[in-house]
Each structure stands twice: as structure tokens, then as C-alpha cells.
């Protein structure tokens, strides 16, 4: 079975949550909304994925509907690679949409292909393990006490060691400050 994409549906999930301080967002709000994508096929199978919409879910949804949907609609699910390359060409020559936007479309197409094959997605793309390790990673916090509170919550939830992203001078993150030769602070709890 090689389903054809017949409908391209999106909807916005607004979190209205402030995850970053003004040093990182500037004057533009950064709500970290999400756009959900659902592709329907002629075989009655639907594939799902989510797209991050850090600055504006309206913009992300518009790119998906106006620029990406016309490339995907009417195509066979097996054309995933051709769809990706067409989107990349359009992006580099005309549109300049966020580089991560083709990813959710690809995920939804793989979801459909796995369902058509009657397999869970992880098996369809090549199962290697039956479980995966996890770790917790912090968001940006205003001060050390907030990091400690979050790390304790992760520890109580039985996560392995936690990575903290501590702001550096001028809004740089720990990752970027290490390139300047600074060593990360270690917080024990």
C-alpha cells in the first residue's frame, strides 16, 4: 500500500507561557507555542507531528499551509525524500522559512508509512533497542534557587544527572560561554 496525501490539517496550541527572560526574547514575545500537523490519506490513514512555533504559531502555521502543503498534497507517502528535496530547494531559492519546518512533515509521512506497513514507527525505521536512556535538561531560570528546585524535582522523579543551562554574561548560555574558555559552575544538591 502506498497512500496518497489528500488533506493537510494544522491547528495551533498556544501555551501562553514565558520560558525565557527578556535578555533572550528582546521585545518580541516568545511563547513557545506548538502547531500540530495531521496529514490524511486516501487509505484512511492519518499521520501526526508537531512543529515548534517559538515566536509565532500564526507564522509557523501560515508557512505550513501556504508553502509546504501544496508540495505535499497529492503525493504518495513513498515520495518522502523527493518532498524533502523540493522543500529544501524552495526554501533556499525563494521562501527562507524556518529550517526546522520540513521535519514535522517528514515525521507525519513516516508515521503514515509505518501504519500502512502495520508496524510501530520505531520498528518501521529500523528497531535497534527496546528502551532508551533519558535525562532532564533545565530551561533558563532567573537564579540558582530555581535551578536547585527543578533539579530536586528531577531527582525525585528518578532521572539520572541533570544538565543545567545557566545564563552567561550578556545573555549567552553556558554552551556559548564554554567556547570562551569559562568552565561551568557545578551546583550540588
C-alpha positions as CSV (number, residue, x, y, z in Angstrom):
1,X,0.0,0.0,0.0
2,X,1.3,3.4,-1.0
3,X,-1.2,6.0,0.3
4,X,-1.6,9.5,-1.3
5,X,-1.9,12.6,0.9
6,X,-5.3,14.0,0.4
7,X,-5.6,16.6,3.2
8,X,-3.1,18.8,5.2
9,X,-4.6,19.9,8.5
10,X,-2.9,22.2,11.1
11,X,-4.0,23.8,14.3
12,X,-2.2,26.0,16.9
13,X,-1.7,25.2,20.5
14,X,-1.0,28.3,22.4
15,X,0.8,27.8,25.7
16,X,1.0,31.5,26.7
17,X,3.9,30.5,28.9
18,X,7.0,32.6,29.3
19,X,10.0,30.3,29.3
20,X,12.8,32.9,28.8
21,X,13.7,36.1,30.3
22,X,13.8,39.4,28.4
23,X,17.5,39.1,27.8
24,X,16.7,36.2,25.4
25,X,13.4,37.3,24.0
26,X,14.0,41.0,23.5
27,X,10.8,43.0,22.9
28,X,9.2,40.2,20.9
29,X,7.1,37.6,22.9
30,X,8.4,34.1,22.8
31,X,5.5,31.8,23.9
32,X,6.9,28.5,22.6
33,X,3.6,27.6,21.0
34,X,3.2,24.4,19.0
35,X,1.5,23.7,15.7
36,X,0.0,20.2,15.3
37,X,0.1,18.7,11.8
38,X,-2.2,15.9,10.6
39,X,-1.9,14.5,7.1
40,X,-4.9,12.5,5.8
41,X,-4.6,9.9,3.0
42,X,-6.8,8.1,0.5
43,X,-6.3,4.9,2.5
44,X,-7.9,6.4,5.6
45,X,-4.6,6.6,7.5
46,X,-3.6,9.9,9.3
47,X,-0.1,10.8,10.2
48,X,0.7,13.3,13.0
49,X,3.6,15.5,14.1
50,X,4.2,18.8,15.9
51,X,6.1,21.9,14.8
52,X,7.7,24.3,17.3
53,X,6.5,27.8,17.0
54,X,8.8,29.8,19.3
55,X,7.9,33.3,18.2
56,X,4.6,32.9,16.5
57,X,2.3,30.0,15.9
58,X,0.5,32.1,13.3
59,X,3.7,32.4,11.2
60,X,4.5,28.7,11.6
61,X,1.0,27.7,10.6
62,X,1.0,30.0,7.6
63,X,4.3,28.6,6.3
64,X,2.9,25.1,6.7
65,X,-0.4,25.8,5.0
66,X,0.7,28.2,2.3
67,X,4.2,27.0,1.3
68,X,4.6,23.4,2.4
69,X,1.0,21.9,1.9
70,X,1.0,22.5,-1.9
71,X,4.2,20.4,-2.2
72,X,2.8,17.5,-0.1
73,X,-0.8,17.3,-1.2
74,X,-1.4,14.7,-3.9
75,X,1.9,13.0,-3.4
76,X,2.5,9.3,-2.4
77,X,3.9,8.7,1.0
78,X,6.8,6.9,-0.5
79,X,7.9,10.3,-2.0
80,X,9.2,11.5,1.3
81,X,12.8,12.1,0.1
82,X,11.6,13.9,-3.1
83,X,9.3,16.1,-1.0
84,X,12.1,17.0,1.4
85,X,14.4,18.0,-1.5
86,X,11.7,20.0,-3.2
87,X,11.0,21.9,0.1
88,X,14.8,22.5,0.6
89,X,15.1,23.9,-3.0
90,X,12.0,26.2,-2.5
91,X,13.4,27.3,0.9
92,X,16.9,28.1,-0.4
93,X,15.8,29.9,-3.5
94,X,12.6,31.7,-2.6
95,X,11.0,31.4,0.8
96,X,13.5,31.2,3.6
97,X,11.1,29.5,6.0
98,X,12.5,28.2,9.4
99,X,14.9,25.4,8.6
100,X,13.0,23.0,11.0
101,X,9.7,23.1,9.2
102,X,10.2,20.3,6.8
103,X,10.9,18.0,9.7
104,X,7.4,17.6,11.1
105,X,6.1,16.9,7.6
106,X,8.7,14.2,7.2
107,X,7.7,12.7,10.6
108,X,4.0,12.7,9.7
109,X,4.8,10.9,6.3
110,X,6.9,8.3,8.2
111,X,4.0,7.8,10.6
112,X,1.7,7.1,7.7
113,X,4.2,4.7,6.1
114,X,4.6,2.8,9.3
115,X,0.9,2.5,9.8
116,X,0.4,1.3,6.2
117,X,3.0,-1.4,6.9
118,X,1.3,-2.4,10.1
119,X,4.3,-1.6,12.3
120,X,5.1,0.9,15.1
121,X,7.2,3.7,13.7
122,X,10.4,2.7,15.7
123,X,10.3,-0.8,14.1
124,X,9.5,0.5,10.6
125,X,12.5,2.8,10.6
126,X,14.8,0.1,12.0
127,X,14.5,-1.0,15.6
128,X,17.7,-1.1,17.5
129,X,16.7,-1.1,21.1
130,X,13.6,-1.8,23.3
131,X,14.3,1.1,25.7
132,X,16.3,4.3,25.7
133,X,18.0,6.3,28.5
134,X,16.6,9.6,29.4
135,X,17.9,12.7,31.1
136,X,16.4,16.0,32.2
137,X,17.6,19.4,31.0
138,X,16.7,22.7,32.5
139,X,15.2,25.8,30.9
140,X,16.6,29.2,31.7
141,X,16.0,30.2,35.3
142,X,16.3,33.6,36.9
143,X,18.5,32.4,39.8
144,X,20.3,29.4,41.3
145,X,17.5,28.6,43.8
146,X,15.1,27.9,40.8
147,X,17.7,25.5,39.3
148,X,18.0,23.7,42.6
149,X,14.2,23.3,42.9
150,X,14.0,21.9,39.4
151,X,16.9,19.6,39.8
152,X,15.4,18.2,43.1
153,X,12.1,17.6,41.3
154,X,14.0,15.7,38.5
155,X,16.0,13.7,41.1
156,X,12.7,12.8,42.9
157,X,11.3,11.6,39.6
158,X,14.3,9.2,39.3
159,X,16.0,11.0,36.4
160,X,19.8,10.5,36.1
161,X,22.1,13.5,36.5
162,X,20.6,16.8,35.2
163,X,22.2,19.3,32.9
164,X,21.6,22.9,33.8
165,X,21.7,25.7,31.2
166,X,22.9,28.7,33.2
167,X,22.9,32.1,31.6
168,X,26.2,33.8,31.0
169,X,27.1,37.4,30.6
170,X,25.2,39.3,28.0
171,X,22.5,36.6,27.7
172,X,24.9,34.0,26.4
173,X,24.2,30.4,27.5
174,X,26.6,28.1,29.3
175,X,27.2,26.3,25.9
176,X,28.4,29.5,24.3
177,X,30.4,30.7,27.3
178,X,32.4,27.4,27.3
179,X,33.8,28.4,23.9
180,X,35.3,31.4,25.5
181,X,37.2,29.2,28.0
182,X,35.0,29.6,31.0
183,X,34.2,26.4,33.0
184,X,30.7,25.7,34.1
185,X,29.7,26.1,37.7
186,X,28.8,22.8,39.5
187,X,25.8,23.0,41.7
188,X,25.4,20.2,44.3
189,X,22.1,19.4,45.9
